[in-house]
């Protein structure tokens, strides 16, 4: 499409048609600054996941996508789903979206648990199952990563929504933003990010 998404892929060995996506947006509200948390942090997460996972072979395909124009109404991920995934009849088995994963604590409650949250809109059953698989994998392989005990049902307003809106299992990984997202990160959508 026209939004300059950046895509890398590890093609699966036996079921390459089953595709898992690890994504994050790389744009920032203020285009002349990188946005350390929103969302250079998610972009770094994609690169690290690609670096680690590229050392192994997997049965299914893993696709790493840096989406553009998330701050412009999810335009990059919508374009990708509408002009690549749907016309190509791709089998997206699950999508993980990393948006704002840099700051583990909350400005509202500085002593709160240092963890990440998983958000699934509408408690979509396939997405909940996919998020639970993520929690299990985190417990098995990265026990130092603390995941909030419950999946949060909320409108995330991030690139996972473009996949979820078309019925694909998708969820958001986000830094601790409880109890109130809008107050949890004082640098959110400012030049200080």
Residue pairs with C-beta under 8 A, 6 or more apart in sequence:
1 76
1 79
1 80
1 82
1 83
1 84
2 79
3 67
3 68
3 69
3 75
3 76
3 79
3 80
4 68
4 76
5 65
5 66
5 67
5 68
5 76
5 77
5 79
5 80
6 26
6 65
6 66
6 68
7 63
7 64
7 65
7 66
8 50
8 63
8 64
8 65
9 61
9 62
9 63
9 64
10 50
10 53
10 54
10 57
10 58
10 61
10 62
10 63
11 61
12 18
12 58
12 59
12 60
12 61
12 62
13 57
13 58
13 59
14 59
15 59
15 60
16 60
16 61
17 61
17 90
17 91
18 59
18 60
18 61
18 91
18 93
19 60
19 61
19 62
19 63
19 90
19 91
19 92
19 93
20 60
20 61
20 62
20 63
20 92
20 93
20 94
20 95
20 96
21 62
21 63
21 64
21 65
21 92
21 94
21 95
21 96
21 163
22 45
22 46
22 49
22 50
22 62
22 63
22 64
22 65
22 95
22 96
22 98
23 46
23 64
23 65
23 66
23 67
23 77
23 95
23 96
23 97
23 98
23 159
23 160
24 39
24 42
24 43
24 45
24 46
24 65
24 66
24 67
24 97
24 98
24 99
24 159
25 39
25 42
25 43
25 66
25 67
25 68
25 69
25 70
25 71
25 76
25 77
25 99
25 158
25 159
26 39
26 40
26 42
26 43
26 66
26 67
26 68
27 35
27 39
27 67
27 68
27 69
27 70
27 71
27 72
27 76
28 34
28 35
28 38
28 39
28 40
28 71
28 193
29 35
29 38
29 71
29 189
30 191
33 191
33 193
34 40
35 193
36 102
36 187
36 193
37 100
37 102
37 103
37 175
37 185
37 187
37 188
37 193
38 99
38 100
38 188
38 189
38 193
39 70
39 98
39 99
39 100
40 102
41 98
41 100
41 101
41 102
41 175
42 97
42 98
42 99
42 100
42 101
43 66
45 98
45 101
45 173
46 64
46 65
46 66
46 98
47 64
49 64
50 64
53 62
60 93
65 77
65 80
67 74
67 76
67 77
67 80
67 159
68 75
68 76
69 75
69 76
69 79
70 76
70 77
70 99
70 158
70 159
74 157
74 158
74 159
74 161
74 162
76 159
77 159
77 161
77 162
77 163
78 162
80 162
81 162
81 163
81 165
81 166
81 168
84 90
85 92
85 163
85 166
85 168
86 166
92 163
92 168
92 169
93 169
94 130
94 133
94 168
94 169
94 170
95 160
95 163
95 168
95 169
95 170
95 171
96 134
96 160
96 170
96 171
96 173
97 156
97 158
97 159
97 160
97 170
97 171
97 172
97 173
98 172
98 173
99 156
99 158
99 159
99 172
99 173
99 174
100 174
100 175
100 177
100 185
100 188
101 116
101 173
101 174
101 175
102 175
103 175
103 176
103 185
104 114
104 115
104 116
104 175
104 176
105 112
105 114
105 176
106 112
106 176
106 177
106 178
106 179
106 184
106 185
107 183
107 184
107 185
107 186
108 178
108 179
108 180
108 183
108 184
109 178
109 179
112 176
112 178
113 146
113 148
113 176
114 146
114 176
115 146
115 147
115 148
115 176
116 145
116 146
116 147
116 148
116 173
116 174
116 175
116 176
117 147
117 148
117 152
117 173
117 174
117 175
117 176
117 177
117 178
118 131
118 134
118 135
118 147
118 148
118 151
118 152
118 171
118 172
118 173
118 174
119 151
119 152
119 153
119 154
119 156
119 160
119 171
119 172
119 174
120 127
120 128
120 131
120 151
120 152
120 153
120 164
120 170
120 171
120 172
121 127
121 153
121 154
121 155
121 156
121 160
121 161
121 164
122 153
122 164
123 151
123 153
124 164
124 169
126 169
127 164
127 169
127 170
127 171
128 151
129 169
130 169
130 170
130 171
131 151
131 171
132 151
134 147
134 171
134 173
135 147
138 145
138 147
139 147
148 176
148 178
151 171
155 161
156 172
156 174
158 172
160 170
160 171
160 172
161 170
163 169
163 170
164 170
175 184
175 185
176 184
177 184
177 185
178 184
182 188
186 192
187 193
